[in-house]
Amino acid sequence: MAFYNMQTGDPALLKSLADEYTLSDNHHQPTQGGSAIQHIFLGTGDDIFWSDGNGNPTVPPASQIANPNPKPGTNNQYRLDGRYSNCSDVAAPGVLPILRYLDSLQYDTSAKCALGHYYMLNNTSPGFLPNGQLDAAGIANGTSIPPSNVRTIGDALDERSISWTYYAGAYSAAVNLANGSTNPLDAVGQAYCSDCNFAAFASSIMGDPAQRSQHIKDIADFYAAIRAGTLPSVSFVKPDALVDGHPQTSKLDLYEAMLKKVLDTLDGNPALKAETALFITFDEGGGYYDSGFIQPLDFFGDGPRVPLLVVSPYSKGGRVVHSYTDHVSILKFIERNWHVGRLTHRSRDNLPNPHPDRDNPYVPVNSPAIGDLFDMFDFGHGADDEHNERR
């Protein structure tokens, strides 16, 4: 853990960006959980579930089914800190209290727990290795989830012929390692975060060699695309574990250095920078406490607040926006900006934009609701509301 005081110079780059551009102080991780499930929601607006690999729900290994009831003699240790829960089963450990809480709310919401589905809760690896082969051993013991058929934003963009790419730090080296490389230079591939790549869980992308080659690339390709002016309409960028700011493997100033490289590379292509919006956020905050309002949306979340900055020619001015949003709001932004429909009938991108309480702008009066991030921008100076921004 660490404490940062931006008024005394911590972390300097993020502070300067917050001063110059638009910051949200009401943006949330979409679930109460670790990094993997946050990235799943970023890509699908929903959770994924244990299946036979063809979209049919099945039962995961018993050793991976969560039992959050406390161990005897403790109040902070689970009986089984598992990866999956059949939250449609009121007799399953830990389920009924959450369902009762959702039913007690003053607004209508759904648990989003389909019958017989064991949903992913905890950090879990995709059923594909970085080279596209199945992770048979991981699936067998439940530490990797079988390939998912839950529709992603990548599928939706493909259907509209809108270009997109997920750029991941150390991805090329990770592919080489999966192919059996013993080259010491590929050791950095261990820092690739497969759990953080929503596309790596999807059969339609990771399971298709052509789709995988087109849409999942190394972060070096991201910088090259900026320099060449060939950046896709929509880009997701995830640094490797050495520079992602995670305290277990990195430091925040290393993340800032990586972010500065992104900004400096964009500065080298002024034409591209003029039509680019860069969303800067963190997958999750590492804890469960938040002094701010957390809106219950379904069985899985929302979760605590995380930072969100938007850097673009249309987000200058050092504003702070209070509208309630979470990572699925990024999907809503993409869908609105490129006229893409909702992902599924149950994904959170179906939720309306929030109408803030007159006396408390942080709390929507029309809950459940999450914003589409358009109020982070000012398109009034020479551009209309439908100006196509890149991400």
Sequence and secondary structure as in RCSB ss.txt:
>XXXX:A:sequence
MAFYNMQTGDPALLKSLADEYTLSDNHHQPTQGGSAIQHIFLGTGDDIFWSDGNGNPTVPPASQIANPNPKPGTN
NQYRLDGRYSNCSDVAAPGVLPILRYLDSLQYDTSAKCALGHYYMLNNTSPGFLPNGQLDAAGIANGTSIPPSNV
RTIGDALDERSISWTYYAGAYSAAVNLANGSTNPLDAVGQAYCSDCNFAAFASSIMGDPAQRSQHIKDIADFYAA
IRAGTLPSVSFVKPDALVDGHPQTSKLDLYEAMLKKVLDTLDGNPALKAETALFITFDEGGGYYDSGFIQPLDFF
GDGPRVPLLVVSPYSKGGRVVHSYTDHVSILKFIERNWHVGRLTHRSRDNLPNPHPDRDNPYVPVNSPAIGDLFD
MFDFGHGADDEHNERR
>XXXX:A:secstr
     GGGTTTHHHHHHHHHSEEESSEE SSSS HHHHHHHHHHSS  B BSSSS B    GGGB EEEE TT S
S EEE  SEE TT TTSTTHHHHHHHHHHSSS       TT  EE S  EESB TTS B HHHHHHTSEE  B  
  HHHHHHHTT  EEEEETTHHHHHHHHTT   GGGGGGGG  GGG GGGGBHHHHTSHHHHHHHEEEHHHHHHH
HHHT   SEEEEE  TTTS  TTT  HHHHHHHHHHHHHHHHT HHHHTTB EEEE S  SSS  SS     BTT
B   B  EEEESTTS S  EE   EETHHHHHHHHHHTT   S SSSGGGS    EETTEEEEETT S    SGG
G   TTT  TT   B 
